[in-house]
Amino acid sequence: MPIQAPIPDRTPRLQLRRITKRYPGCLANDAIDLTIAPGEIHALLGENGAGKSTLMKIIYGVTQADTGEMIWQGQQVVMRNPGQARELGIGMVFQHFSLFETLSVAQNIALAMGGASGTPKQLEPKIREVSRRYGMALEPERLVHSLSIGERQRVEIIRCLMQDIKLLILDEPTSVLTPQEADDLFVTLRRLAAEGCSVLFISHKLGEVRALCHSATVLRGGRVAGHCIPAECSDQQLARLMVGEAAELMTDYPKVEGGDVFLDVSGLSWTNPDPFGCSLKDLDLAVRCGEIVGIAGVAGNGQDELLALLSGEERLRRSDRDIIRFSAQPVAHLRPDARRKLGLAFVPAERLGHGAVPDLSLADNALLTAFQQGLVSNGLIQRGKVEALAEEIIRRFGVKTPDTQTPARSLSGGNLQKFILGREILQRPKLLVAAHPTWGVDVGAAAVIHRALINLRDAGAAILVISEDLDELFQISDRLGALCGGRLSPLRPTADTRLIDVGGWMAGQFDASSSPAPATV
C-alpha cells in the first residue's frame, strides 16, 4: 500500500526541544529535538541503548526530563505522570509489559481507562469487538498470568486502541505478532493516521518501518544522528544510519545436517490444567548435535507449555520419564537444575522476571543459572569468578552497561537479551533452548546473537529456537516446523521449505499422522 502523506496542519501535534535526561553513568538523551505532525506515522530508530525508550517515557510522563521543553498541540506542558498523558490523548504500548498478572484482561484495561469508562464487566463486549476488529483475539475474563507473551502484547495494544487517542506510541509492537497480525495492525495504524491520529513507532524490523512510516528520526548514543524518509531508503541504508556499518547484518548462514540426536521427545501429550491454556498432543521432536531446529507458531499454540516441559519447570510423572531424553537419558521427571547438569541451557521468552531478576545486579543474575560452573565452592560464592563471568558476558556480547553492578531492569531490552543469551552460551551447553532470542533487539544486536548461535551450533551443540519471527527462523535454522493447537508439524530442512509451507503449518494445515518420525543417525 502506498504511504500517504500526513494530514497537513500548521500546528505540530508534538514538539520536543533539547530534551536531556541523565542517569548515573549514562547520558540517555542529549538535547533531542523531535517534531510530529497530526496524522503522521513517525519512526524512531536506533541501536539498543540509543535512548529511544527513555524519550518515549518522557513523552508519556513515566519519567521527567532534566532540561528541555515539550510542546503539545501548541501549548507547553510538563508531563508529570501517565494519567496526565492519557487525559491529553497520548497512549503508549511498552516493550516490557505493564500489566497486573493477577487481574483479568478486562480489569487491566479498566484500570488504564479510569472509572468513567465503566466496570470491567461493562467493558468486556467492547474488548471482544475491538480485538476481533484488529485481528488480535482476546478473552476479557482471562487472568493475565495465564496468557502467553504474545497475548499479553495484544492486551497492551487493545488497551490503547480503546482510548480516544491523538498520539499513539508503539515500542516494538509487532515483536510477537505473526506477519498477518502485523499487517492487520498496520491497516489499523494507517486508518488512525488518516483520521488525524499521530503515531510514534519504534521497531527494529526495518521492512516494517519502510512500509509504514512517513518519516524517521535516528538516535545514536542518545543524540539525534539524522532524519530520513524510510520509503526512500533500503534496509541496508537504514541499518547504516542506526549502527554506522551494515556489513554482515544479514548473513546467509550455511545449512547443516547435524550429528547424533541429543534432544529426543517421543509421543509427548500433556493436559494443561489451565482451562485457557494449550495442551500438547502426541508431539515428536528430535534435535541433533550441531544443528538449529526452528519452531514457528502463533502465540498461545503450545510454545509456553513445550518450553516449560523441556526446561523442567513442568515435569512428567516418573513413569513417563522416557518421553523426553537428553542423549538417550530420561529427563522428563527431573527438575531444572538436574537437567542443567546434563547440559541444558535455557533462554525464556520473558526477560524481566523470568530470564533475569529486575532488581539484582548483572553479576548476581549471571550467578543465578551459572552457579554450577565453579562459581560456588563449599557453599560459598566465589565473587571474583562471578564478576569475571559477568565482565566476559558484557565484553563478548557487546552489552552496553556502566558495570557489572548495574541492576538488570536498567538495561534496554536488547542489551538485557544479549546478557541473558551470553550467560547461557558461555556455559557451553550441549542443548540450548531459546525462546524469541532477538525479540525487541536492533539489527546490530540481532547479528551478534545470530552469530553466537551459529558458533555454538558449529561447536556441536543442539539448539532449539522457538520464535514468531519467520525471517529469523529461515535465516538461522537448519530444519523448521510449526506448532498449532498443541500439535507439531513435520520438521523439514529449511532449504526445502517455503514461507507458504510454514504459514500453512501455523494455521494447522498439516497431517500429524503423516509426519515423519524424528530423524536419527
GULUMMI-545317 format. One record per residue (C-alpha): x, y, z; residue in one letter. Coordinates in steps of 0.25 Angstrom, whole numbers. Example, Ala and Ser with C-alpha at 12.3 -4.5 7.8 and 13.67 -1.06 7.14 Angstrom:
      c1      c2      c3   residu
      49     -18      31        a
      55      -4      29        s
// end
This chain:
      c1      c2      c3   residu
       0       0       0        m
       6      14      -4        p
       9      22       8        i
       0      35       8        q
       5      48      13        a
       1      52      27        p
     -11      62      28        i
      -6      76      26        p
      -7      84      39        d
       1      97      43        r
       2      93      57        t
      10      81      61        p
       4      70      69        r
      16      69      78        l
      30      77      78        q
      42      73      87        l
      52      84      89        r
      66      80      94        r
      61      69     103        i
      72      64     112        t
      72      53     122        k
      84      48     130        r
      85      35     139        y
      97      31     148        p
     108      28     138        g
      99      30     126        c
      94      42     117        l
      82      35     112        a
      76      47     104        n
      85      58      99        d
      78      71      94        a
      68      64      86        i
      59      71      76        d
      47      64      70        l
      34      69      63        t
      22      60      60        i
      10      65      51        a
      -4      61      52        p
      -7      49      44        g
       8      46      43        e
      14      32      46        i
      28      35      51        h
      38      25      53        a
      49      26      64        l
      61      17      60        l
      74      14      67        g
      82       3      74        e
      78      -3      87        n
      82       7      98        g
      82      19      88        a
      71      26      97        g
      58      23      89        k
      51      16     101        s
      55      28     111        t
      50      38     101        l
      37      31     100        m
      35      30     115        k
      38      45     116        i
      27      48     106        i
      17      38     113        y
      21      44     127        g
      27      32     133        v
      40      40     135        t
      43      54     134        q
      54      61     126        a
      65      69     133        d
      64      80     123        t
      57      84     111        g
      43      87     106        e
      31      79     102        m
      20      86      93        i
       7      78      92        w
      -2      84      81        q
       4      98      82        g
       4      98      97        q
      16      96     106        q
      13      85     116        v
      21      78     127        v
      17      63     127        m
      16      59     141        r
      10      45     140        n
       4      35     130        p
     -10      39     135        g
      -8      53     130        q
      -3      48     117        a
     -15      39     115        r
     -24      51     118        e
     -17      59     107        l
     -19      47      98        g
      -6      40      98        i
      -6      25      98        g
       7      16      99        m
      10       1      97        v
      22      -2     105        f
      32     -12     101        q
      32     -18     115        h
      18     -21     119        f
      11     -12     130        s
       0     -22     134        l
      -5     -27     147        f
      -3     -42     145        e
     -13     -46     156        t
     -24     -38     149        l
     -32     -41     137        s
     -31     -35     123        v
     -43     -26     125        a
     -39     -22     139        q
     -25     -17     134        n
     -32      -9     123        i
     -42      -3     132        a
     -31       1     141        l
     -23       8     130        a
     -36      15     125        m
     -41      20     138        g
     -54      18     145        g
     -62      27     136        a
     -61      16     125        s
     -69       6     132        g
     -67      -6     140        t
     -58     -18     135        p
     -71     -26     132        k
     -77     -14     124        q
     -64     -13     116        l
     -64     -28     112        e
     -73     -26     100        p
     -65     -15      94        k
     -52     -22      97        i
     -57     -34      89        r
     -61     -25      78        e
     -48     -17      77        v
     -40     -29      78        s
     -47     -36      67        r
     -47     -24      58        r
     -32     -23      59        y
     -29     -38      58        g
     -24     -40      72        m
     -33     -49      79        a
     -35     -48      94        l
     -44     -53     104        e
     -46     -42     114        p
     -49     -51     126        e
     -35     -58     125        r
     -25     -55     136        l
     -12     -48     131        v
      -3     -59     137        h
      -9     -69     128        s
      -6     -62     115        l
       6     -65     106        s
      15     -54     103        i
       9     -51      90        g
      -5     -50      96        e
       0     -40     107        r
       5     -31      96        q
      -9     -32      90        r
     -15     -27     103        v
      -5     -15     103        e
      -9     -11      88        i
     -24     -13      90        i
     -23      -5     103        r
     -18       7      95        c
     -27       5      83        l
     -40       6      92        m
     -36      20      97        q
     -39      33      89        d
     -24      36      86        i
     -17      47      78        k
      -3      41      79        l
      -1      26      80        l
      14      22      84        i
      17       8      80        l
      30       2      85        d
      33     -11      77        e
      18     -14      76        p
      20     -26      66        t
      31     -33      72        s
      22     -45      76        v
      11     -43      65        l
      10     -52      53        t
      12     -46      39        p
      -3     -46      37        q
      -5     -40      51        e
       5     -29      48        a
      -1     -26      34        d
     -15     -25      41        d
      -9     -15      52        l
      -3      -7      40        f
     -17      -5      34        v
     -22       0      47        t
     -10      10      49        l
     -12      15      35        r
     -27      17      37        r
     -23      24      50        l
     -13      33      43        a
     -23      36      32        a
     -33      41      43        e
     -22      50      49        g
     -16      42      60        c
      -1      43      61        s
       7      30      63        v
      21      29      68        l
      27      16      64        f
      39       8      69        i
      43      -4      62        s
      56     -12      59        h
      49     -18      47        k
      53      -9      36        l
      44     -14      26        g
      32     -10      35        e
      38       4      36        v
      40       5      21        r
      26       0      18        a
      18       8      29        l
      25      21      33        c
      25      35      27        h
      38      39      33        s
      48      35      43        a
      58      41      53        t
      70      33      56        v
      77      33      70        l
      91      29      73        r
      98      30      87        g
      86      38      92        g
      87      49      81        r
      79      51      68        v
      88      45      57        a
      79      48      45        g
      66      48      39        h
      61      41      26        c
      48      37      19        i
      48      22      21        p
      41      18       8        a
      53      25       0        e
      63      16       7        c
      67       2       6        s
      69      -7      19        d
      84      -6      18        q
      83       9      17        q
      74      10      29        l
      84       0      37        a
      96       9      34        r
      88      21      39        l
      85      13      52        m
      98       5      55        v
     109      12      46        g
     113       0      38        e
     103     -10      32        a
     113     -20      27        a
     109     -35      30        e
      96     -31      37        l
      88     -40      28        m
      98     -52      27        t
      93     -64      19        d
      97     -75      28        y
     100     -89      22        p
      91    -100      26        k
      96    -113      32        v
      90    -127      35        e
      95    -129      50        g
     100    -142      56        g
      95    -151      67        d
      81    -147      73        v
      83    -140      87        f
      68    -136      90        l
      58    -147      87        d
      43    -144      90        v
      34    -156      87        s
      19    -156      88        g
      18    -144      97        l
       4    -142     101        s
       1    -133     113        w
     -12    -127     118        t
     -11    -113     123        n
     -19    -111     136        p
     -21     -96     132        d
     -35     -96     124        p
     -30     -85     116        f
     -16     -91     113        g
     -12    -100     102        c
     -10    -115     103        s
       1    -123      95        l
      -4    -135      86        k
       5    -146      82        d
      17    -137      80        l
      30    -143      74        d
      43    -135      73        l
      58    -138      71        a
      69    -128      71        v
      83    -133      67        r
      96    -129      72        c
     102    -118      62        g
      88    -113      57        e
      78    -102      59        i
      63    -106      59        v
      53     -95      58        g
      39     -95      63        i
      29     -85      58        a
      15     -82      62        g
       5     -72      66        v
       6     -69      81        a
      -3     -78      90        g
      -2     -90      82        n
       7     -98      92        g
      20     -91      91        q
      20     -88     106        d
      16    -101     110        e
      27    -108     102        l
      37     -99     108        l
      33    -102     122        a
      33    -117     119        l
      47    -116     113        l
      53    -107     124        s
      47    -115     135        g
      38    -104     141        e
      27    -114     138        e
      30    -129     140        r
      24    -142     136        l
      22    -154     145        r
      34    -163     147        r
      26    -174     139        s
      27    -164     127        d
      41    -161     129        r
      45    -167     115        d
      37    -157     107        i
      48    -146     108        i
      62    -151     107        r
      75    -144     106        f
      85    -153      99        s
      77    -165     102        a
      76    -162     117        q
      62    -160     122        p
      59    -146     128        v
      44    -143     127        a
      43    -145     143        h
      56    -137     146        l
      56    -123     152        r
      62    -111     144        p
      76    -112     152        d
      77    -127     149        a
      75    -124     134        r
      85    -113     134        r
      95    -123     140        k
      93    -131     128        l
      96    -120     118        g
      83    -111     117        l
      83     -96     116        a
      70     -88     115        f
      66     -74     110        v
      52     -72     113        p
      42     -63     106        a
      41     -53     117        e
      54     -45     120        r
      50     -38     133        l
      45     -47     144        g
      48     -60     137        h
      61     -58     130        g
      66     -48     140        a
      62     -43     154        v
      60     -28     151        p
      66     -22     164        d
      78     -31     164        l
      91     -27     158        s
      96     -33     145        l
     107     -40     153        a
      97     -47     162        d
      88     -50     150        n
     100     -57     144        a
     101     -66     157        l
      86     -70     156        l
      88     -80     145        t
     103     -82     144        a
     105     -85     159        f
     109    -100     155        q
     120     -94     147        q
     130     -94     158        g
     124     -81     164        l
     121     -87     177        v
     131     -95     186        s
     127    -102     199        n
     115     -93     200        g
     122     -80     198        l
     120     -71     186        i
     133     -68     178        q
     131     -54     176        r
     143     -52     168        g
     139     -63     158        k
     125     -57     157        v
     130     -43     154        e
     139     -49     143        a
     128     -57     137        l
     119     -44     137        a
     130     -36     131        e
     133     -46     120        e
     118     -47     116        i
     118     -32     115        i
     131     -31     107        r
     128     -43      97        r
     113     -39      94        f
     115     -24      94        g
     105     -21     105        v
     104      -6     108        k
     104      -4     123        t
     113       4     132        p
     118      -8     140        d
     114     -22     146        t
     107     -16     158        q
      96      -9     149        t
      82     -15     152        p
      76     -23     141        a
      64     -14     140        r
      72      -2     136        s
      77      -9     123        l
      70      -7     110        s
      62     -19     105        g
      73     -23      95        g
      84     -21     104        n
      78     -30     115        l
      75     -40     104        q
      89     -40     100        k
      93     -42     114        f
      84     -54     117        i
      87     -61     104        l
     102     -59     107        g
     101     -64     121        r
      95     -77     115        e
     104     -79     103        i
     117     -77     112        l
     113     -89     120        q
     116     -97     107        r
     103    -105     107        p
     100    -118     100        k
      86    -113      98        l
      81     -99      97        l
      66     -96      97        v
      64     -81      93        a
      50     -74      92        a
      49     -61      84        h
      64     -59      84        p
      64     -46      77        t
      51     -40      81        w
      52     -25      82        g
      66     -25      78        v
      73     -16      68        d
      79     -21      55        v
      93     -20      60        g
      90     -27      73        a
      82     -38      65        a
      94     -40      57        a
     102     -42      69        v
      92     -52      75        i
      91     -60      62        h
     106     -61      60        r
     107     -66      74        a
      96     -77      72        l
     103     -81      59        i
     116     -82      66        n
     110     -91      77        l
     104     -99      67        r
     117    -101      59        d
     123    -105      73        a
     114    -117      73        g
     102    -112      82        a
      88    -116      79        a
      79    -103      78        i
      64    -102      78        l
      59     -88      75        v
      44     -84      77        i
      41     -71      70        s
      30     -63      63        e
      40     -56      54        d
      39     -65      41        l
      51     -57      35        d
      60     -60      47        e
      56     -75      46        l
      59     -76      32        f
      72     -69      33        q
      78     -78      45        i
      70     -91      45        s
      75    -104      38        d
      61    -110      40        r
      47    -104      42        l
      34    -107      48        g
      22    -100      54        a
      12    -102      66        l
      -3    -101      64        c
     -13    -105      75        g
      -2    -112      83        g
       2    -121      71        r
      15    -120      63        l
      16    -120      48        s
      27    -129      41        p
      41    -124      42        l
      47    -121      29        r
      61    -116      24        p
      60    -101      23        t
      66    -101       9        a
      54    -109       4        d
      43    -101      11        t
      35     -89       6        r
      29     -78      14        l
      15     -82      10        i
      18     -96      15        d
      21     -91      29        v
       9     -81      28        g
       0     -93      26        g
       6    -101      37        w
       4     -89      47        m
     -11     -90      43        a
     -11    -105      45        g
     -11    -109      31        q
      -3    -122      33        f
      -6    -137      36        d
       1    -141      49        a
      -1    -156      44        s
       8    -153      32        s
      19    -146      40        s
      32    -153      39        p
      38    -159      51        a
      49    -151      58        p
      62    -154      50        a
      73    -162      56        t
      87    -165      51        v
// end
